[in-house]
Amino acid sequence: MSNEETLDFDLVIVGTGSGNSIPGPEFDHWNIAIIEKGLFGGTCLNVGCIPSKMFVYAADVAETIRNSSRYGIQADIEEINWPAIRDRVFGRIDPIAQGGEEYRLGGECPNITVFRGTGQLVDEKTLEVSGSDGQITRLSGRHIVLGAGARPFIPPYPGLDQVPFHTSDTIMRIDSLPQRMIIFGGGYIAAELGHVFEAFGCEVTIINRGERLLRREDDDISVRFTEIVSQRIDVRCGSEVTKVEQVGNGIRVETQRNEAVEIVEGDMLLVAAGRVPNGDLLGASDVGISCEEGRVLVDEYFRTSREGVWAFGDISNVHQLKHLANAEVRALRQNLLKAEGERDGPMLSVDDKFVPHAVFGHPQVASVGLTERDAKEQGLSIVVARKDYGATAYGWAMEDSEGFCKLIVDAESRQLLGAHIIGPQASSLIQSLVQGMEFGQTVDQLASQQFYIHPALTEVVENALLEV
């Protein structure tokens, strides 16, 4: 069933992740449509950053208890209550998603209309929304903002489409823990969820095509992370999946590694092989919007190749990071108003040169800027420094013999080009280095023109800077 009438709006927003924060008070006089096919709040709130880190924190607690004997404390885990762990997470998150939707629907935003369903571009300024009831509604907008994010990548492994499997979109809501879990992938999703399920008592096998986990990190970080994780998890790097099949209630995977055939059997399969932008699902390239493998291409002001059509976040960015998407929305809000002559000042862009990221595995990994490999490929003259957690007093307290901070420094300018940390609290420790890079401080200034609390863990950063 189709509604032939086209509903006209000043602004149509596709997706309710960071895009839901575009319509502030300055847009109260705009007639706005929001299209959402799933849960309000996008990937981060519902199936990504926030729930996964709540699970990771519980897993970290379990690992702390399990390894407490190194500190002279004898403790045992009596039970892993998966339903209680799961319900703590989604009991907090689901009301937020529901509340966000109710706020938009509840009459407090009279200039905003929410359309539930899948949006499809039929030309660059018009979308058709297919609702669950079969109703199709046609919308047009003077401005269109594409913020529909990304989805799990499903590799074309033989037989995979014939067996039941989970992705990060579904695995966190399962009813019970499997005894044996197989994970496809070697990136941050596989690393984090592998840690979660192993800590909760599952026998985890990670099957990864690459030779190391987290291969996009600095080589020293990637090597160390793979070594540490392999002590807890059966890690099969350099493995090509040649066959996937269901055997009874379980999954059987055949792989080839070093010319040898290996068989892995499990009770549940998690496909965590990365995420791909959703531009193709919206039909962006079909209406003449420049795309690259589903990623909508934009200029520095988030404009696509079609006037009045904008895109931001995971659907358009090489870096699929929530903190980057939030920054882009703040700039995009200004640019929309500027395009209508309602805001003075220049169009805004977001400099992502020093955008950091973290992997909340066990151990944590955090990085910003160039890796040593990147710097050498660019022919830069560099100085490399590396300091272990174990060289600091707090590192002794934690009995940490594996973590380290690594810095890549321009030999002439003394500017910090890259920073890479593996170990406890890495995602927090890196922040002072991000700030130093953003504000152009030299490593000498970072090392000597501020105090580092003794004996805090931040001394591992200080010692790495002093090493340079």
C-alpha positions in Angstrom: 0.0 0.0 0.0 1.4 3.4 -0.9 0.6 7.0 0.0 1.0 8.9 -3.3 1.2 12.3 -1.5 4.7 13.6 -0.9 5.2 15.3 2.5 7.5 18.3 2.4 9.9 19.1 5.2 12.7 21.6 5.8 14.9 18.9 7.1 14.8 15.1 7.0 17.1 13.2 9.3 17.7 9.5 8.6 18.8 7.7 11.9 18.5 8.6 15.6 22.0 8.1 16.8 23.9 11.3 17.0 21.6 12.7 14.4 18.8 12.9 17.0 20.7 15.7 18.7 20.7 18.0 15.6 17.3 19.6 16.3 18.0 22.0 19.1 16.0 25.1 20.0 17.5 26.9 17.0 15.6 24.6 14.7 12.2 25.1 16.4 10.9 26.9 13.4 12.0 24.2 11.0 9.6 21.4 9.9 11.6 18.3 10.6 11.1 14.6 9.9 13.1 11.9 11.6 13.2 8.4 10.1 14.2 5.4 12.3 13.7 1.7 11.6 15.1 0.3 14.9 15.7 1.5 18.4 16.2 5.1 19.2 19.7 6.0 20.1 21.6 4.3 17.3 24.4 1.8 17.5 26.3 3.2 20.4 23.5 3.2 22.9 21.8 0.0 21.9 24.3 -2.5 20.4 27.7 -0.9 20.6 29.8 1.3 22.9 27.6 1.5 26.0 26.3 -2.0 26.5 29.5 -3.6 25.5 31.5 -1.6 28.0 29.0 -2.4 30.7 29.6 -6.1 30.0 33.4 -5.5 29.8 33.4 -3.9 33.2 31.6 -6.9 34.7 34.1 -9.2 32.9 37.0 -7.1 34.3 35.6 -7.6 37.8 35.4 -11.4 37.2 39.1 -11.4 36.0 40.2 -9.4 39.0 38.6 -11.9 41.4 40.0 -14.9 39.4 43.5 -13.5 39.7 43.3 -12.1 43.2 45.8 -14.6 44.6 48.7 -12.7 43.1 47.9 -10.0 45.8 47.6 -12.5 48.6 43.9 -12.6 48.4 42.1 -15.9 48.1 38.7 -15.5 46.4 36.5 -17.6 44.1 33.6 -16.9 41.8 30.7 -18.9 43.0 28.4 -18.1 40.1 28.2 -16.2 36.8 24.5 -15.1 36.7 24.3 -14.2 33.0 20.6 -13.1 33.1 21.4 -10.8 36.0 24.4 -9.3 34.1 22.5 -8.9 30.9 19.4 -7.4 32.6 21.6 -4.9 34.6 22.9 -3.6 31.2 19.6 -3.4 29.3 17.6 -2.4 32.3 19.6 0.8 32.2 19.8 1.2 28.4 16.3 0.2 27.1 14.5 2.9 29.1 16.9 5.6 27.7 16.1 4.4 24.1 12.4 4.3 24.9 12.5 7.7 26.6 14.2 9.3 23.6 11.5 8.0 21.3 8.7 9.1 23.6 10.2 12.5 23.9 10.0 13.0 20.1 6.5 11.5 19.9 5.1 13.0 23.0 4.1 16.5 21.8 7.1 18.3 23.3 8.6 18.7 19.8 5.6 19.9 17.7 7.8 20.7 14.7 9.2 17.1 14.5 7.5 14.1 13.0 8.8 10.6 13.5 8.4 8.0 10.8 9.0 4.4 11.8 10.4 2.3 9.0 13.1 1.9 6.5 14.1 4.9 4.4 15.0 4.5 0.8 16.2 7.4 -1.4 14.2 7.6 -4.7 16.0 10.8 -5.7 18.5 13.0 -4.0 15.9 15.0 -2.0 13.1 12.4 -1.7 12.8 9.2 0.4 10.2 6.5 0.7 9.7 5.1 4.2 8.4 1.5 4.3 6.6 0.9 7.6 6.2 -2.5 9.2 2.5 -2.4 8.3 3.4 -2.2 4.6 2.5 1.5 4.3 4.9 3.5 2.2 5.2 7.2 2.9 7.0 9.6 0.6 9.0 12.5 2.1 11.0 15.3 0.6 13.3 17.7 2.4 15.0 20.9 1.5 17.9 19.4 3.4 18.5 15.7 3.9 20.9 14.4 6.6 22.1 10.8 6.3 23.1 9.5 9.7 22.1 5.8 9.3 25.4 4.4 10.6 26.8 1.0 9.8 26.0 -2.7 10.2 27.9 -5.9 10.9 29.9 -7.2 7.9 29.1 -10.8 7.1 32.0 -12.5 5.3 31.2 -14.8 2.4 32.4 -18.0 4.1 31.1 -21.2 2.5 28.0 -22.4 4.5 27.8 -19.4 6.8 24.4 -18.3 5.4 23.1 -21.8 6.2 23.8 -21.8 9.9 22.5 -19.8 12.9 25.0 -17.1 14.1 25.1 -13.9 16.1 26.6 -10.5 15.5 27.4 -7.8 18.0 23.8 -6.6 17.3 22.3 -9.7 18.9 24.9 -11.5 21.0 24.5 -9.3 24.1 20.9 -10.3 24.5 21.2 -14.0 24.4 19.3 -16.0 27.1 22.1 -18.2 28.3 25.8 -18.6 28.0 27.2 -21.3 25.7 29.8 -23.7 26.9 31.9 -23.2 23.7 31.8 -20.0 21.6 33.5 -19.5 18.2 34.3 -15.9 17.1 35.1 -14.9 13.6 37.3 -11.7 13.5 40.3 -10.1 15.0 39.4 -6.5 15.5 38.1 -4.5 18.4 34.7 -6.2 18.5 36.2 -9.7 18.6 38.7 -8.6 21.2 36.2 -7.0 23.6 33.5 -9.7 23.3 36.0 -12.5 23.4 37.2 -11.1 26.7 33.6 -10.8 28.0 32.6 -14.4 27.2 35.8 -16.0 28.3 35.7 -14.1 31.6 32.2 -15.4 32.1 33.3 -19.0 31.7 32.9 -19.8 28.0 35.5 -21.7 26.1 36.3 -19.2 23.4 38.0 -19.8 20.1 38.9 -16.8 17.9 39.4 -17.5 14.2 41.1 -14.6 12.4 42.4 -14.3 8.9 45.2 -11.9 9.8 48.4 -13.0 11.5 47.7 -10.9 14.6 44.8 -9.5 16.5 44.2 -5.7 16.3 46.4 -5.6 13.2 45.7 -1.9 12.5 47.3 -0.9 15.8 51.0 -0.2 16.1 52.9 -3.5 15.5 54.3 -3.7 19.0 50.9 -3.2 20.5 49.3 -5.8 18.2 52.0 -8.4 18.9 51.8 -7.9 22.7 48.0 -8.0 22.7 47.9 -11.2 20.6 50.4 -12.8 23.0 48.4 -11.8 26.1 45.0 -12.8 24.7 46.4 -16.2 23.6 47.1 -17.1 27.2 43.3 -17.1 27.9 41.7 -17.8 24.5 42.3 -20.3 21.8 43.5 -17.8 19.1 43.8 -19.2 15.6 45.4 -16.4 13.5 46.3 -16.9 9.9 43.3 -19.1 9.5 41.1 -19.1 6.4 37.5 -20.4 6.9 36.7 -22.9 4.3 33.5 -24.4 5.5 30.8 -23.7 8.2 28.1 -26.2 9.0 25.6 -27.0 11.7 26.0 -30.4 13.4 23.2 -31.2 15.7 22.7 -28.1 17.9 26.3 -27.0 17.4 28.5 -25.3 14.8 31.4 -27.0 13.0 34.0 -24.8 11.3 36.7 -26.0 9.0 39.7 -23.8 8.5 43.0 -23.9 6.7 46.1 -22.7 8.5 49.7 -23.1 7.3 48.4 -25.5 4.7 46.9 -27.7 7.4 43.1 -28.3 7.8 41.8 -27.6 11.3 38.4 -28.3 12.8 36.7 -26.2 15.5 33.4 -27.0 17.1 31.3 -24.8 19.2 27.8 -24.3 20.6 27.4 -20.7 19.4 29.0 -18.6 16.6 29.7 -14.9 16.8 30.6 -13.1 13.6 32.6 -10.1 14.5 34.4 -9.3 11.3 33.9 -5.5 11.3 31.2 -3.1 10.2 30.2 -1.6 6.9 28.5 1.7 6.2 24.8 1.7 5.3 24.9 4.0 2.3 24.0 1.1 0.0 20.9 0.2 2.0 19.6 3.8 1.5 20.2 3.6 -2.2 22.5 6.7 -2.1 24.6 5.8 -5.1 21.4 4.9 -7.1 20.3 8.6 -6.9 23.7 10.0 -7.9 25.3 10.5 -4.5 29.0 9.6 -4.6 29.8 6.5 -2.6 32.6 4.1 -2.1 31.6 0.6 -1.0 28.6 1.9 0.8 30.4 4.8 2.4 28.8 8.1 1.5 31.5 10.5 0.4 31.4 14.0 1.9 33.6 17.2 1.8 35.0 18.8 5.0 31.6 20.4 5.7 29.7 17.1 5.5 28.1 17.9 2.1 27.6 15.1 -0.3 27.9 15.4 -4.1 24.2 16.5 -4.2 23.3 19.9 -3.0 21.3 19.9 0.2 22.2 16.3 1.1 24.5 15.9 4.0 26.1 12.9 5.8 28.1 12.3 8.9 29.2 9.5 11.3 29.7 5.9 10.5 27.8 6.1 7.2 30.5 8.5 5.8 33.5 8.4 8.1 36.5 6.1 7.8 36.7 6.3 11.6 33.6 4.7 13.1 33.7 6.4 16.4 30.9 7.9 18.5 33.0 10.8 19.8 33.8 11.7 16.3 30.2 11.5 15.2 29.2 13.8 18.1 31.8 16.4 17.0 30.6 16.2 13.5 27.0 16.8 14.5 28.0 20.0 16.4 29.6 21.3 13.3 26.8 20.1 11.0 24.2 21.9 13.0 26.1 25.2 12.4 26.5 24.4 8.7 22.7 23.7 8.2 21.9 27.0 9.7 24.6 28.7 7.7 23.3 27.2 4.5 19.9 28.9 5.2 21.5 32.2 6.1 20.4 31.8 9.7 23.9 31.8 11.3 26.9 34.1 10.9 30.4 32.9 10.7 32.2 30.3 8.6 31.1 26.7 7.8 32.6 24.4 10.3 34.7 21.2 9.8 36.2 18.6 12.2 39.9 18.0 12.2 40.3 14.2 12.8 44.1 14.2 12.6 44.4 13.4 16.3 41.1 11.5 16.9 41.9 8.8 19.5 40.3 5.4 19.9 40.4 2.6 22.5 39.8 -1.1 22.6 38.2 -2.2 25.9 39.6 -5.7 25.8 41.8 -7.3 28.5 44.2 -5.6 28.4 42.9 -2.2 27.2 44.5 -0.6 24.2 44.4 3.1 23.3 46.0 5.0 20.4 46.2 8.4 18.7 48.1 9.6 15.7 50.7 7.7 13.6 52.0 4.2 14.3 55.7 3.6 13.9 54.9 1.8 10.7 53.0 4.8 9.4 55.8 7.2 10.2 58.4 5.1 8.5 56.3 4.6 5.4 56.0 8.4 5.2 59.8 8.8 5.4 59.7 10.8 8.7 62.7 11.2 10.9 61.4 9.9 14.2 62.4 9.0 17.8 60.6 6.1 19.5 60.3 5.7 23.2 58.7 2.9 25.2 58.2 2.5 28.9 56.7 -0.4 30.8 54.0 -0.2 33.4 56.3 -2.3 35.5 58.8 0.6 35.7 56.4 2.6 37.8 55.4 2.3 41.5 51.7 1.8 40.6 52.7 -0.8 38.0 54.4 -2.7 40.8 51.3 -2.4 42.9 49.3 -4.0 40.1 52.0 -6.7 39.4 51.8 -5.6 35.8 54.6 -7.0 33.6 52.9 -6.7 30.2 51.6 -3.1 29.7 53.6 -0.3 28.1 53.4 3.2 26.6 55.0 3.9 23.3 55.5 7.3 21.7 56.4 8.3 18.2 58.1 11.7 18.1 59.3 13.9 15.2 63.1 14.1 15.7 63.3 17.7 14.5 60.2 19.5 15.7 59.9 17.4 18.9 56.2 17.1 18.2 54.4 14.0 19.3 53.2 12.2 16.2 51.6 9.1 17.8 50.9 7.5 21.2 50.0 3.9 21.9 49.3 2.4 25.3 48.4 -1.2 26.2 47.5 -2.0 29.8 45.0 -1.1 32.5 43.3 2.3 32.2 44.9 2.9 28.8 41.8 4.7 27.5 42.2 7.3 30.3 46.0 7.5 30.3 46.2 8.6 26.7 44.0 11.7 27.2 46.8 14.0 28.3 48.8 13.0 25.2 45.8 13.7 22.9 45.5 17.1 24.5 49.2 17.8 24.0 49.1 16.8 20.4 46.0 19.0 19.7 47.5 22.1 21.3 50.9 21.6 19.7 53.0 21.0 22.8 56.4 19.4 22.3 57.3 16.2 24.2 59.7 18.3 26.3 56.9 20.6 27.4 54.6 17.7 28.1 57.4 16.0 30.2 58.6 19.0 32.2 56.0 21.8 32.3 53.4 20.0 34.5 53.3 17.8 37.5 52.5 14.1 37.4 51.1 12.8 40.6 53.3 10.3 42.4 52.8 7.4 42.5 49.9 7.4 40.1 49.7 5.3 37.0 50.2 8.5 34.9 53.9 8.1 35.6 54.1 5.6 32.9 53.2 8.4 30.4 55.7 10.8 32.2 58.5 8.2 32.0 57.9 7.6 28.3 58.1 11.3 27.7 61.3 11.6 29.7 62.8 8.7 27.8 62.5 10.8 24.6 
